[in-house]
Every structure is written in structure tokens, then in C-alpha cells.
Amino acid sequence: HAGDLNNWHWKDEVPKEEALTYENNFLCELELLAERSGRLYLAMFPIDPRLGREYLRGAGQFVRRIRTDYFLPMHFSGRYDLANAFGPVAAKYDCRYLDVMRRGQSFVL
């Protein structure tokens, strides 16, 4: 469970330099996690459409850097369509994306 770990860049709302600082902070934390984790079986990670056009950026950086078997989105505010847009990105990195279709859905892995 990533909690609030994400690339909270807010590129559509803050100056470029501030967005770059947020992204750099995330990438540093991601590197520390990668050094300690190896491979993850399941990652629950934020896909938050409030970030604007690049709302999938942090999730993409995560699966590129950390080998992950399964990816389950969170914090997507009921926007299943936007969350599930990450499926093809995850597949590029040999990560199985769990399509979320409804609240309370469960998965057997």
C-alpha cells in the first residue's frame, strides 16, 4: 500500500520549478524503496485524476523502477475509466493491472 507515495507534481497548477521539486522528491523516495524492496507481488498505488493531464505519471514511474506482479489503483475518486487507462502502461513492464469496475470489488490472485 503506497499510502500517499506518488509523484504529486501538480504540473497544471504550480510553477514548473515547484513541480520539478515535487517530482524529484518522489523519484528519490522511489529509489530508496527500489533498493530495499526487490520485487513486489502487489502494489496498491494512487492514480489520482486531480493531478491533471499527467495523472498516470507517478504510477508509470513506479512500475518502471520496481518490478511489480500486480497493480491495484487507489485514490481515483470513482473514475474507473481513468484509473483503468493505466492497464496498457502496466503491461509494458510485465505487470498485471487489476481492472476496477465497482466499489467493493474483490480479486483472487
Backbone torsions as a table, in degrees:
resi	resn	phi	psi	omega
1	HIS	NA	116.6	-175.7
2	ALA	-75.5	-13.0	-176.4
3	GLY	60.7	-122.3	178.3
4	ASP	-102.7	14.4	176.1
5	LEU	-69.7	116.7	178.5
6	ASN	-168.3	166.4	173.0
7	ASN	-85.4	84.2	-179.4
8	TRP	-80.9	66.7	-173.3
9	HIS	-75.3	-31.3	-178.9
10	TRP	49.2	40.7	-175.4
11	LYS	-57.2	-28.2	-179.6
12	ASP	-82.3	-5.2	-173.0
13	GLU	-125.2	-19.5	-175.2
14	VAL	-122.5	163.1	175.6
15	PRO	-59.8	152.7	-176.6
16	LYS	-53.5	-43.1	-178.0
17	GLU	-62.8	-39.6	179.2
18	GLU	-66.9	-42.1	177.8
19	ALA	-61.6	-40.4	178.6
20	LEU	-65.2	-35.9	176.8
21	THR	-63.9	-45.9	178.7
22	TYR	-59.9	-44.7	-179.3
23	GLU	-64.9	-42.8	179.0
24	ASN	-61.5	-41.5	177.4
25	ASN	-59.7	-44.3	178.7
26	PHE	-62.3	-46.7	-177.8
27	LEU	-63.3	-34.9	176.0
28	CYS	-65.0	-44.7	177.7
29	GLU	-64.6	-39.8	179.2
30	LEU	-62.3	-39.6	178.7
31	GLU	-64.8	-42.8	176.9
32	LEU	-60.8	-43.4	178.7
33	LEU	-63.5	-42.8	-179.8
34	ALA	-61.7	-39.0	179.6
35	GLU	-64.2	-29.7	-174.6
36	ARG	-99.9	-18.3	-168.8
37	SER	-100.4	-32.0	-172.5
38	GLY	69.5	-119.6	-178.9
39	ARG	-105.8	141.1	176.3
40	LEU	-106.7	139.2	176.1
41	TYR	-76.0	-47.1	-178.9
42	LEU	-138.8	130.8	173.3
43	ALA	-117.6	127.7	169.5
44	MET	-102.8	116.1	-168.9
45	PHE	-136.3	144.0	-179.4
46	PRO	-67.4	133.3	166.7
47	ILE	-126.1	95.4	-169.5
48	ASP	-111.1	107.4	-178.3
49	PRO	-60.9	-17.1	178.9
50	ARG	-63.3	-17.8	179.0
51	LEU	-70.3	-12.7	178.8
52	GLY	93.2	-153.5	-172.5
53	ARG	-53.4	-34.8	-176.5
54	GLU	-104.1	40.9	-176.6
55	TYR	-66.1	-19.2	178.8
56	LEU	-90.2	-3.8	-172.5
57	ARG	-56.2	-51.9	-177.6
58	GLY	-63.3	-41.0	179.0
59	ALA	-63.8	-40.7	177.3
60	GLY	-63.3	-43.0	177.9
61	GLN	-63.0	-36.6	-179.6
62	PHE	-63.7	-53.3	-176.7
63	VAL	-71.7	-23.3	174.0
64	ARG	-69.1	-36.6	-174.0
65	ARG	-91.7	-32.5	-175.6
66	ILE	-120.0	118.0	178.9
67	ARG	-62.1	123.9	-174.2
68	THR	-133.2	127.3	179.4
69	ASP	-73.6	-48.7	-178.2
70	TYR	-128.3	142.8	179.5
71	PHE	-125.6	125.0	178.0
72	LEU	-120.5	121.4	-177.9
73	PRO	-75.7	155.3	173.1
74	MET	-146.4	167.6	178.9
75	HIS	61.3	35.6	-178.8
76	PHE	-102.7	10.5	171.5
77	SER	52.9	39.7	177.5
78	GLY	74.9	4.8	179.0
79	ARG	-89.1	72.2	-177.8
80	TYR	-56.6	-39.5	-179.4
81	ASP	-60.5	-43.1	-179.6
82	LEU	-72.4	-39.2	177.8
83	ALA	-63.5	-45.2	-176.1
84	ASN	-71.5	-10.0	174.0
85	ALA	-65.2	-14.3	180.0
86	PHE	-78.8	-15.2	-177.9
87	GLY	-49.8	-52.7	179.7
88	PRO	-63.4	-32.2	177.4
89	VAL	-65.9	-47.5	179.4
90	ALA	-59.0	-42.4	-177.6
91	ALA	-60.0	-32.7	178.4
92	LYS	-60.2	-24.1	-176.8
93	TYR	-112.0	26.7	176.8
94	ASP	56.7	38.5	180.0
95	CYS	-117.1	130.4	179.7
96	ARG	-86.2	117.7	178.5
97	TYR	-86.2	133.3	178.6
98	LEU	-94.2	105.8	-179.9
99	ASP	-63.8	125.6	178.6
100	VAL	-101.2	125.0	-176.4
101	MET	-113.3	-21.4	-176.6
102	ARG	-160.1	158.8	176.5
103	ARG	-64.6	138.8	178.3
104	GLY	81.3	4.4	179.9
105	GLN	-63.0	144.4	177.0
106	SER	-123.0	161.3	-177.7
107	PHE	-132.1	145.9	171.2
108	VAL	-112.0	120.1	-177.9
109	LEU	-105.6	NA	NA
